Amino acid sequence: MVVWTDFERATIQDIFSKMDYEVVGAAALTRCLIVYPWTQRYFGKFGNLYNAAAIMGNPMVAKHGTTILHGLDRGVKNMDDMKTTYAELSVLHSEKLHVDPDNFKLLSDCLTIVVAAQFGKAFTGEVQAAFQKFLAVVVSSLGRQYH
């Protein structure tokens, strides 16, 4: 079980309360697909992902980015039981979609960059540490089915 400080809990809730899911989710997934092009192989049904412009303009990428952030929101609401919160998604991604679990970490890094850019100077080292701890717990929970 992960131990969360009051500061970490408040920080995570604050970040997600100020986040525009449609903008941040789309930007994070877009960045991931562009910077790590091998991740595109899991999105074959999304149509044209042949270059950065196509990815940035793809409505299915934007929609899935928003879906991802709503999935993270479930973790914000269940910080004390992340393993159970993400159990079904772990099974889905490992057994049905066959997603390489390393991609969760790549996406979390891209999300951190997007959030840092959005928050600017307010995204201090302490805030970043809390956010990355949260994402690391989510990534670990999503990867549980792979072990």
Secondary structure in CASP SS format (residue, H / E / C, confidence):
PFRMAT SS
TARGET T0000
AUTHOR 0000-0000-0000
METHOD secondary structure of the structure
MODEL  1
M C 1.00
V C 1.00
V C 1.00
W C 1.00
T C 1.00
D H 1.00
F H 1.00
E H 1.00
R H 1.00
A H 1.00
T H 1.00
I H 1.00
Q H 1.00
D H 1.00
I H 1.00
F H 1.00
S H 1.00
K H 1.00
M C 1.00
D C 1.00
Y H 1.00
E H 1.00
V H 1.00
V H 1.00
G H 1.00
A H 1.00
A H 1.00
A H 1.00
L H 1.00
T H 1.00
R H 1.00
C H 1.00
L H 1.00
I H 1.00
V H 1.00
Y C 1.00
P H 1.00
W H 1.00
T H 1.00
Q H 1.00
R H 1.00
Y H 1.00
F H 1.00
G H 1.00
K H 1.00
F H 1.00
G C 1.00
N C 1.00
L C 1.00
Y C 1.00
N C 1.00
A H 1.00
A H 1.00
A H 1.00
I H 1.00
M H 1.00
G C 1.00
N C 1.00
P H 1.00
M H 1.00
V H 1.00
A H 1.00
K H 1.00
H H 1.00
G H 1.00
T H 1.00
T H 1.00
I H 1.00
L H 1.00
H H 1.00
G H 1.00
L H 1.00
D H 1.00
R H 1.00
G H 1.00
V H 1.00
K H 1.00
N C 1.00
M C 1.00
D C 1.00
D C 1.00
M H 1.00
K H 1.00
T H 1.00
T H 1.00
Y C 1.00
A H 1.00
E H 1.00
L H 1.00
S H 1.00
V H 1.00
L H 1.00
H H 1.00
S H 1.00
E H 1.00
K H 1.00
L C 1.00
H C 1.00
V C 1.00
D C 1.00
P C 1.00
D H 1.00
N H 1.00
F H 1.00
K H 1.00
L H 1.00
L H 1.00
S H 1.00
D H 1.00
C H 1.00
L H 1.00
T H 1.00
I H 1.00
V H 1.00
V H 1.00
A H 1.00
A H 1.00
Q H 1.00
F H 1.00
G H 1.00
K H 1.00
A H 1.00
F C 1.00
T C 1.00
G H 1.00
E H 1.00
V H 1.00
Q H 1.00
A H 1.00
A H 1.00
F H 1.00
Q H 1.00
K H 1.00
F H 1.00
L H 1.00
A H 1.00
V H 1.00
V H 1.00
V H 1.00
S H 1.00
S H 1.00
L H 1.00
G C 1.00
R H 1.00
Q H 1.00
Y H 1.00
H C 1.00
END
